[in-house]
Amino acid sequence: MTENKNVETILKNGDKALSGMPCKKKYELNGKSMKIEGLSDKGYKLPETKNKDDHRRYEISFSQKQFMDACKSIGASPITYLSILMSRGIKEISLDCDKTIVSNFPMDARHILGCDDTFKNCVKSMTLPYGREEENLSDSEIAAKYKRLLNAQKEHDHCAKEFNNINMLLSVIGHFHSFAGRQKLLGFMENLALDTYLISYIGQFDMPGELVDEVHLYSNCSSGLVLNMTCQSGKFIIDLTQDFSTDKYVNALRKQFEKAGIDLVVSDEIIFETPFDELSEIITSPADTGEQVRDWLDKFVAAAKASSQAAKERAEAARNMSPQITALYYDAASGTMKSFDPTKNTQEEMQKLVENAPSLFIS
């Protein structure tokens, strides 16, 4: 009885997940959507991103207690306080910067869109600005502003509008039946990059400290400046990754931490690679590649002609071998025409072939 209930629960959860897939329908707006004041339309792009190089990272670690005490003193969350420090550091070293520094955050929108049970990707981006206004605010004032901006970007209508746009794009992509066709359609996105930099904070891990000292997250598929932060064993860990050569940004962040009185340890530069999928190497479907279809057809026709000619030659040779031969058969296993052995009893040989399913008789 218990087993049946478990199966029933799994099926119900599966149905809920399927019925709550993101981007499967147009989301209704509640009429509360409006432009969010304080967000920047165009942010500062790091000049180094124009000169792509090997991916490299710096491993940064610091006390969880020190950092959380600093966060609480200004009413900030870990991710908003890190944003304040990183953005201020970039602003101070970018003397020619007349645009707003923009930090970007991935956000899980499943709950807001009513897709709690889905395992599909349901992530959107949120942004926080650091410009002239923020330069003249205290850390507490910036933290309060950032909290308001993040809450506004989590509103249902704001998320729904973004996913309705994604839905329209996916409906166009759906007309292409191969990976290559869809990749070509989205080719314009290859060189798109978020303004200034990205922060990702997955939260605190709860694993035995004697077994796991640190948790690191990084990938050489990311573009630009990225800060991946985790927390484990009483300390925060940041993997600061970039695909260009300079230490100015890690040093700018180090300087802000020192001003805040937070001790941190920074590794030397680590050049790295991570495994990646081979989707780009998948053979495309006939739906989008006439040239490949022609190539496959040419090879098929050539193989068929060769097989047909071989069958004819085999049949002719068999007939010439002995007048006793009265039947030929096609052997599916080898893909060729065969004749009976004239030295053996034809009736017995035919009986054996009847018992052999893959063979087809031709009188």
PEFEN-V98140 format. One line per field, one symbol per residue. psi: psi as a letter, one per 40 degrees, with the letter a starting at -180 (. if undefined). burial: # if it has 9 or more other C-alpha atoms within 8 Angstrom, else .. Layout:
psi = ???
burial = ???
This chain:
psi = ddddddddddddddddddefhifeihhhieeehihhheihdhihhhdeeegiaihiihhhiihddddddddddefiidddddddddddddddegdeheihhhiihihhedddeffdeieihfhiiiihihaddddeiiddddddddddddddeeiddddddddddddddddddeeheidddddddedeedeiiihciihhheahigihdedhdihhhiieeiiahhhhhihifeiihhhhiifihieddddddddddddefhhihhiihhhiiiiiifdeehhiiedegddddddddddddddddddddddddddddddedheeheiiihhddefiiiiiheeihdddddddddegdeihih.
burial = ............#..##..####.....#.........#...##....#....###########.###.###.###.####.#########........#######..##.##.#..#....##.######..#..#..#.###.##.##.#############.##..#..#..#######............######...........#..##...#..###########.###########...##.#######...#.#.......#...........##..##...#.............#..###.##..##.....#..#####...#####.#...#..#...#.....##...
